[in-house]
Amino acid sequence: MTTAASPTLSAETIRRALGDFQLRPNDHQVLQIQQFIKILLQWNEKINLTAIRDPLEILNRHFCESMYAAVAVPMENGRLADVGSGGRVSGDTAQDYSA
C-alpha cells in the first residue's frame, strides 16, 4: 500500500518538541532527525518497520522520549542499558544526543 508523502517537519517544530523535554538540539541534529523520519517513512511503505506513521508522533516517540534519557539519567561515570528498544532507535538517539 502506497501512502501520500508525509510533509517534512520544520526545524522549528522539531526544536519545540525537543524543548518540551529539556533538549536543545544543534542544527546538525535537527537535520539528521528530518532525514531519519523521511527515510523511515519511505522504507516503512516497503517493509513494516513501525506502526507509527505520523511524522510528529515519530518525533515524539522515537526521538524526544529516547533523547530525554540523556538529560534525565546522569551518564558521566556510568552506563545505561538499552533494553527492549527493538531496532535500537531509542538507545542510539540517547547516545547520539549525549555524545
C-alpha positions in Angstrom: 0.0 0.0 0.0 1.5 3.3 -1.0 0.6 6.4 1.0 0.9 10.0 0.2 4.3 11.5 1.1 4.3 12.9 4.6 5.5 16.5 4.9 8.9 17.1 6.5 8.7 18.5 10.0 10.1 22.0 10.2 13.2 22.7 12.2 11.0 24.9 14.5 8.6 22.0 15.1 11.5 19.7 16.0 13.1 22.2 18.3 9.8 23.0 20.1 9.0 19.3 20.6 12.5 18.5 21.9 12.4 21.7 24.0 9.4 20.3 25.8 11.8 17.5 27.0 14.5 20.0 28.1 16.5 19.2 24.9 18.4 21.7 22.8 19.4 20.1 19.5 22.0 21.7 17.3 21.4 22.4 13.6 23.0 19.1 12.5 20.9 17.1 14.9 17.7 18.7 13.6 18.8 17.9 10.0 19.6 14.3 11.0 16.1 13.9 12.6 14.4 15.3 9.5 16.4 12.9 7.3 15.7 9.9 9.5 12.0 10.5 9.6 11.9 10.9 5.8 13.9 7.6 5.2 11.9 5.7 7.9 8.6 6.6 6.2 9.9 5.7 2.8 11.1 2.3 3.9 8.1 1.7 6.1 6.0 1.7 2.9 8.0 -1.3 1.7 8.8 -3.1 5.0 6.7 -2.7 8.1 9.3 -1.1 10.4 7.0 0.7 12.8 3.2 1.2 13.3 3.9 4.8 13.9 3.4 6.7 10.6 2.7 10.3 11.7 5.9 12.3 11.5 5.1 14.2 14.7 4.4 11.0 16.6 7.7 9.5 15.2 9.5 12.6 16.5 7.9 12.3 20.0 8.1 8.5 20.4 11.4 7.8 18.6 13.4 10.9 19.4 12.0 13.1 22.3 11.4 10.3 24.7 14.6 8.5 23.8 16.9 11.6 23.9 15.4 12.7 27.2 17.3 9.8 28.8 20.5 11.7 28.1 19.2 14.6 30.2 17.3 12.7 32.9 19.9 10.0 33.6 23.5 11.2 34.5 25.8 9.0 32.5 29.2 10.7 33.0 30.6 7.9 35.2 28.2 5.0 34.5 26.5 3.0 31.8 22.9 2.9 30.6 21.5 -0.3 29.2 19.3 -0.2 26.1 16.8 -2.9 26.8 13.9 -3.7 24.5 14.1 -0.8 22.1 13.7 -3.1 19.1 15.7 -1.6 16.2 17.9 0.3 18.5 16.4 3.7 17.8 15.9 4.5 21.4 19.4 3.7 22.6 21.1 5.2 19.6 19.3 8.5 19.8 20.1 8.9 23.5 23.8 8.1 22.9 24.0 10.5 19.9 22.5 13.3 21.9 24.7 12.8 24.9 27.9 12.5 22.9 
